[in-house]
């Protein structure tokens, strides 16, 4: 009876459907191979772009997470493409988890669409928090063979976290007994830019009431990203802030150890978790563009 009850109350995820088609761009959306439309925003580079950056937002956020940094990078020669990951932003059902494999598959599809449209331009994946976890898990699983590197801002990893597996056991139980239970997630922070603070504090598209099964899905993604990190074979810019209360510094150190010489590590003592929304964002933009310039110099031809 107990087993039946747990099965009846299992986490209610909404994964991708049958992958019968080829992914493509359709006006203001990217269409995945299962036909799902993911709203997209694009900031085109001024002049001929030096590279294309596919941008992945953090948990609860959506594509306009890059409305500050997207235009700034575009003005420096980089096209930025940001899309709503399933369950976030303007996708439905809002706040529902699709699963790590679906999120990785969607990123793979977006890379395929971008590669087809960008010719010989290098394509990078830039992810913040959850988005960084998706990028890491995708790269570590071999799903991103056609990109030039990763830009990770406080990526969602959990290695060396105290009581990690005990916490997992608690969440697993909660997600299987009361999957629909919600917890409140406040987002606005005085360390953010004014535009980011307004969006995170008041935009109805931000997920603020988080289902326990969705949160458990996020934790499983961070574990997957941590476990697959040693398999990453791409250049990585890894950034973290000393005022991050979400991703532990020791987890970032462990990740840097796995990446070894592939990683350029940047740490700002006074920076928050949402590095790409920081009031001193110009420092982050400078570091990203410096690193991209170094990658361009190292590329053959």
SVG drawing of the C-alpha trace seen along z (x, -y; Angstrom):
<svg xmlns="http://www.w3.org/2000/svg" viewBox="-2 -51 48 53">
<polyline fill="none" stroke="black" stroke-width="0.4" points="0.0,0.0 2.8,-2.5 4.5,-1.8 1.3,-2.4 0.7,-5.7 4.2,-6.9 3.7,-6.1 0.4,-7.9 2.0,-11.0 5.2,-10.9 6.8,-14.1 4.7,-15.4 7.2,-16.3 6.3,-17.4 9.0,-16.1 9.4,-16.6 7.0,-14.8 7.9,-12.6 11.0,-14.0 9.7,-13.5 10.8,-16.8 13.8,-18.9 14.3,-22.0 13.9,-25.4 13.4,-29.2 9.9,-30.5 9.6,-34.3 9.8,-34.9 10.3,-31.3 12.7,-28.4 10.8,-25.2 12.2,-22.0 12.1,-18.7 9.0,-17.7 7.2,-20.8 7.4,-22.8 7.8,-26.6 10.2,-28.3 10.0,-32.2 13.3,-33.8 15.0,-37.2 18.0,-38.1 20.4,-41.0 22.3,-41.3 25.9,-42.3 26.8,-45.7 28.4,-45.0 29.8,-41.6 29.7,-39.5 32.8,-37.8 30.8,-35.0 27.3,-34.0 26.3,-33.4 23.4,-31.2 22.2,-32.4 20.5,-30.2 18.7,-31.9 18.7,-30.9 15.9,-29.0 12.7,-31.0 13.9,-33.6 13.3,-33.7 14.9,-35.1 14.8,-38.8 17.4,-37.9 19.7,-39.1 18.0,-42.4 20.9,-44.3 23.9,-42.2 22.6,-41.2 22.7,-44.7 26.1,-45.4 27.6,-42.3 26.0,-43.1 27.7,-46.5 31.0,-44.7 30.5,-42.4 28.7,-39.4 25.2,-38.3 23.2,-37.0 20.3,-34.5 18.2,-33.9 15.2,-31.6 12.7,-30.6 13.5,-27.1 10.4,-24.9 8.3,-25.8 9.7,-29.4 8.8,-32.8 6.1,-32.6 6.0,-28.8 3.3,-26.7 2.6,-25.2 4.4,-27.8 6.6,-26.6 6.5,-22.9 9.7,-20.9 10.4,-19.2 13.4,-17.1 17.2,-17.4 17.2,-15.3 14.6,-17.5 16.4,-20.6 19.7,-19.2 17.8,-18.1 16.4,-21.6 19.8,-23.2 21.1,-20.7 18.3,-21.7 19.0,-25.4 22.7,-24.9 21.7,-23.0 19.4,-25.9 22.1,-28.5 24.9,-26.6 22.7,-26.4 22.2,-30.1 25.6,-31.3 27.9,-29.8 31.5,-29.5 31.1,-31.8 32.1,-30.3 29.1,-29.5 29.4,-29.6 26.9,-28.7 26.6,-31.2 24.6,-30.0 23.8,-31.5 23.1,-29.3 20.5,-26.7 21.5,-27.7 25.1,-27.0 24.1,-23.6 22.3,-22.7 25.3,-23.8 27.7,-21.7 25.5,-18.6 25.0,-19.0 28.7,-19.4 29.7,-16.6 27.2,-14.2 28.5,-14.9 25.4,-16.7 27.3,-19.9 29.9,-18.8 29.6,-21.9 30.3,-24.7 33.5,-26.6 33.2,-26.9 31.2,-27.7 30.7,-30.9 29.5,-29.9 28.2,-32.4 27.8,-30.7 26.7,-27.5 24.4,-25.1 26.8,-22.5 26.8,-20.8 30.0,-18.8 31.4,-18.9 28.1,-20.3 27.7,-19.2 24.9,-16.7 24.2,-16.7 22.8,-13.2 20.8,-13.5 19.2,-16.6 18.5,-14.8 16.7,-12.0 14.5,-14.6 13.6,-16.3 12.9,-13.0 10.5,-12.1 8.8,-15.5 8.5,-15.4 6.9,-12.0 4.5,-12.6 3.5,-16.3 4.7,-17.1 2.3,-20.1 3.4,-21.7 5.0,-25.2 7.7,-27.3 8.1,-31.0 11.2,-32.2 12.1,-35.9 14.4,-37.1 15.0,-40.9 18.3,-42.0 19.8,-45.4 23.0,-44.3 21.2,-43.9 20.9,-46.5 17.7,-48.6 16.3,-46.8 17.0,-43.4 15.6,-44.3 12.3,-45.5 12.0,-42.3 12.9,-39.9 10.6,-41.7 7.5,-42.3 7.4,-40.6 4.6,-38.0 6.7,-35.7 9.2,-35.1 8.4,-31.8 8.0,-32.8 5.9,-29.9 8.0,-26.8 6.6,-23.3 8.5,-20.8 8.8,-18.4 10.1,-21.2 12.7,-22.1 13.7,-18.4 14.1,-18.4 16.5,-21.3 18.5,-19.5 18.8,-16.4 20.1,-18.7 22.7,-20.2 23.9,-16.8 24.0,-15.7 26.1,-18.8 28.5,-18.1 28.9,-14.4 29.4,-15.1 31.8,-18.0 35.0,-15.8 33.8,-14.8 33.8,-18.4 36.5,-19.0 35.7,-22.6 37.3,-25.9 35.4,-27.4 35.2,-30.8 34.1,-30.1 32.9,-33.1 31.7,-33.3 31.0,-35.9 31.9,-36.0 28.3,-37.1 26.7,-34.1 24.3,-32.4 23.1,-29.8 26.2,-28.0 28.9,-27.2 32.4,-28.4 33.8,-24.9 31.6,-23.5 33.0,-26.0 36.5,-25.1 35.8,-21.4 34.4,-22.2 37.5,-24.2 39.6,-21.3 37.8,-19.0 38.2,-21.4 41.9,-22.0 43.6,-23.9 40.4,-24.2 39.0,-26.8 39.8,-30.4 38.4,-31.3 37.3,-34.7 36.2,-35.5 34.8,-38.8 34.6,-39.0 31.7,-41.5 29.6,-40.0 26.2,-38.3 24.9,-35.0 23.3,-36.5 26.5,-37.8 25.0,-38.8 22.6,-41.1 25.2,-42.7 25.2,-46.5 28.9,-46.3 28.0,-44.4 30.6,-46.2 33.3,-44.2 31.7,-41.0 31.2,-42.1 34.8,-43.2 35.9,-39.7 33.6,-37.9 34.8,-39.9 38.5,-39.6 38.1,-35.8 36.3,-35.6 39.0,-37.7 41.6,-35.3 39.7,-32.3 39.5,-34.0 43.3,-34.5 43.9,-30.9 41.6,-29.6 43.3,-28.4 43.1,-30.8"/>
</svg>
